Amino acid sequence: MRHRFIVPPPRRFLLRALLGAAASAPLAALAGFNFFTSEYTATREELQAQIARRFPLQQRYAELFTVALRDPQLGLDAAANRAAITAVLSIASPLLQPGTVEGVVSISSALKYDAPARALRLDQPRAERLELQGVTGRDAERLQRIGALVAQELLRDQPLRTFTAEELTVGRKTYELGDITVQQDSIKVELK
């Protein structure tokens, strides 16, 4: 005699609901640690929230200029395996009329893992585009050079994601991060 397993109707409904929800879950739900595939996936939204907490940033240049960055927006370039940050840039100086010039700067960067700090950081950022409003000629060129230099310095080694020791430990094994891959809407990191 064959035995058939029959799921009672209420459980059958629950099982279908769970399977249907899993099948239709958005890709963002796949973010996080996956110890079966030995990888961690950080979504653009998660990284954007982490970056936004660290802004605004500012730094003085040559004791005459104060360069500030605010309102960062994260971009991901899968083809180049780079992250990009576009931010509002302002340069303030008593030498300027008016005293502050604003614009937009876009910085692209490779990524690296800082093991002692357990942080995924920007590595060697470079200014790709800088546009200032209301300034032309040689003044614009000088201010663009200053703005680009300081923006790169402000973003150098900025953490995109910092991990806790508990996040990287499963049982008795503590993981380190390996290869970093930038994808269209996320960053995937190898766990080793």
C-alpha positions as CSV (number, residue, x, y, z in Angstrom):
1,M,0.0,0.0,0.0
2,R,1.3,3.4,-1.0
3,H,1.3,6.2,1.5
4,R,0.4,9.6,0.3
5,F,1.3,12.7,2.2
6,I,-1.7,15.0,2.2
7,V,-1.3,18.6,3.4
8,P,-4.4,19.8,5.2
9,P,-6.0,22.9,3.4
10,P,-4.8,25.6,5.9
11,R,-1.2,24.4,5.7
12,R,-1.4,24.0,1.9
13,F,-2.5,27.6,1.7
14,L,0.4,28.7,3.9
15,L,2.9,26.6,1.9
16,R,1.7,28.1,-1.4
17,A,1.8,31.6,0.1
18,L,5.4,31.1,1.3
19,L,6.6,29.6,-2.0
20,G,4.9,32.3,-4.0
21,A,6.4,35.0,-1.8
22,A,9.9,33.5,-2.2
23,A,9.5,33.2,-6.0
24,S,8.3,36.8,-6.3
25,A,10.8,38.4,-3.9
26,P,12.7,41.3,-5.3
27,L,16.4,41.1,-5.9
28,A,17.0,43.5,-3.0
29,A,15.8,40.8,-0.7
30,L,18.9,38.8,-1.7
31,A,21.2,41.4,-0.1
32,G,23.3,40.4,2.8
33,F,25.5,37.5,3.8
34,N,25.2,34.2,1.9
35,F,27.6,31.7,3.6
36,F,26.6,28.9,1.2
37,T,28.0,30.8,-1.7
38,S,30.7,32.6,0.4
39,E,29.7,36.1,-0.5
40,Y,28.2,39.3,0.8
41,T,26.0,41.5,-1.3
42,A,25.4,45.2,-0.4
43,T,22.6,46.9,-2.2
44,R,23.0,50.4,-3.6
45,E,20.3,51.6,-1.1
46,E,22.2,50.2,1.9
47,L,25.5,51.8,0.7
48,Q,23.7,55.1,-0.1
49,A,22.4,55.2,3.5
50,Q,25.9,54.5,4.9
51,I,27.5,57.2,2.8
52,A,24.8,59.8,3.5
53,R,25.5,59.5,7.3
54,R,29.1,60.7,6.7
55,F,28.3,63.9,4.9
56,P,28.7,66.9,4.8
57,L,32.5,66.9,4.6
58,Q,34.7,69.9,4.4
59,Q,38.4,70.8,4.3
60,R,40.5,73.9,4.1
61,Y,42.9,74.5,1.3
62,A,45.9,76.8,1.5
63,E,44.3,78.6,4.4
64,L,42.3,80.6,1.8
65,F,39.6,78.2,0.6
66,T,37.1,76.0,2.4
67,V,35.8,73.2,0.2
68,A,32.7,71.3,1.3
69,L,30.7,68.3,-0.1
70,R,27.1,67.5,0.6
71,D,24.1,65.6,-0.7
72,P,26.1,62.6,-2.0
73,Q,24.6,60.2,-4.6
74,L,26.1,56.8,-5.1
75,G,26.5,55.4,-8.6
76,L,27.8,51.9,-9.6
77,D,29.8,51.2,-12.8
78,A,29.8,47.5,-13.3
79,A,31.8,47.7,-16.5
80,A,34.7,49.5,-14.9
81,N,34.3,47.8,-11.5
82,R,34.2,51.3,-9.8
83,A,31.9,53.2,-7.5
84,A,31.1,56.8,-8.2
85,I,29.9,59.6,-5.9
86,T,28.3,62.7,-7.2
87,A,27.9,65.5,-4.7
88,V,27.2,69.2,-4.4
89,L,30.5,71.1,-4.0
90,S,30.9,74.5,-2.5
91,I,34.1,76.6,-2.3
92,A,34.2,79.5,0.1
93,S,36.9,82.2,0.4
94,P,37.2,85.8,1.3
95,L,38.9,86.2,-2.1
96,L,35.7,85.3,-3.9
97,Q,32.9,87.7,-4.9
98,P,30.3,86.4,-3.9
99,G,32.0,84.6,-1.0
100,T,30.9,81.1,-2.0
101,V,30.8,79.3,-5.4
102,E,28.7,76.1,-5.8
103,G,28.8,73.3,-8.3
104,V,28.7,69.6,-8.8
105,V,31.5,67.1,-8.6
106,S,31.6,63.5,-9.7
107,I,34.3,61.2,-8.3
108,S,34.9,57.6,-9.4
109,S,36.8,55.2,-7.3
110,A,38.1,51.6,-7.1
111,L,37.3,49.8,-3.9
112,K,39.5,48.0,-1.3
113,Y,39.0,46.1,1.9
114,D,40.7,47.4,5.1
115,A,41.0,44.3,7.2
116,P,42.0,45.9,10.5
117,A,39.0,48.3,10.4
118,R,36.7,45.6,8.7
119,A,35.7,48.3,6.2
120,L,35.0,48.4,2.5
121,R,36.7,51.7,1.4
122,L,37.0,54.0,-1.6
123,D,40.5,53.6,-3.1
124,Q,42.3,56.2,-5.2
125,P,39.3,58.4,-6.0
126,R,39.6,60.7,-9.0
127,A,37.5,63.6,-10.1
128,E,35.8,62.8,-13.4
129,R,33.7,66.0,-13.7
130,L,33.4,69.3,-11.9
131,E,31.1,72.1,-12.9
132,L,30.9,75.4,-11.1
133,Q,28.2,78.0,-11.4
134,G,28.8,81.6,-12.1
135,V,32.6,81.5,-12.6
136,T,34.4,81.6,-16.0
137,G,37.8,81.9,-17.4
138,R,41.0,81.4,-15.4
139,D,39.2,81.8,-12.1
140,A,37.0,78.8,-13.0
141,E,40.0,76.7,-14.0
142,R,41.8,77.4,-10.7
143,L,38.7,76.8,-8.6
144,Q,38.0,73.5,-10.5
145,R,41.6,72.3,-9.8
146,I,41.2,73.2,-6.1
147,G,37.8,71.7,-5.9
148,A,38.8,68.4,-7.6
149,L,42.0,68.1,-5.5
150,V,40.2,68.6,-2.2
151,A,37.1,66.4,-3.2
152,Q,39.5,63.6,-4.0
153,E,41.3,64.0,-0.7
154,L,38.0,64.2,1.3
155,L,36.8,60.9,-0.3
156,R,40.1,59.0,-0.1
157,D,39.6,55.9,2.1
158,Q,36.0,56.8,3.0
159,P,34.2,53.7,4.1
160,L,31.2,52.5,2.1
161,R,30.4,49.7,4.5
162,T,31.9,48.8,7.9
163,F,31.4,45.3,9.3
164,T,31.2,44.1,12.9
165,A,33.2,41.2,14.1
166,E,29.9,39.4,14.8
167,E,28.8,39.8,11.2
168,L,31.9,38.1,9.9
169,T,31.8,35.2,12.4
170,V,29.8,32.0,12.0
171,G,30.4,29.4,14.6
172,R,34.2,29.3,15.1
173,K,35.0,30.6,11.7
174,T,35.8,34.3,11.1
175,Y,35.6,35.4,7.5
176,E,37.8,38.0,5.7
177,L,36.6,39.8,2.6
178,G,38.2,38.9,-0.8
179,D,37.4,40.0,-4.3
180,I,35.1,43.0,-4.7
181,T,32.8,43.1,-7.7
182,V,30.7,46.1,-8.6
183,Q,27.4,45.2,-10.2
184,Q,24.6,47.3,-11.6
185,D,22.7,47.8,-8.4
186,S,24.9,46.2,-5.7
187,I,28.5,45.4,-4.7
188,K,29.3,41.7,-4.2
189,V,32.2,40.7,-1.9
190,E,33.8,37.3,-1.6
191,L,34.0,35.8,1.8
192,K,37.1,33.7,2.5
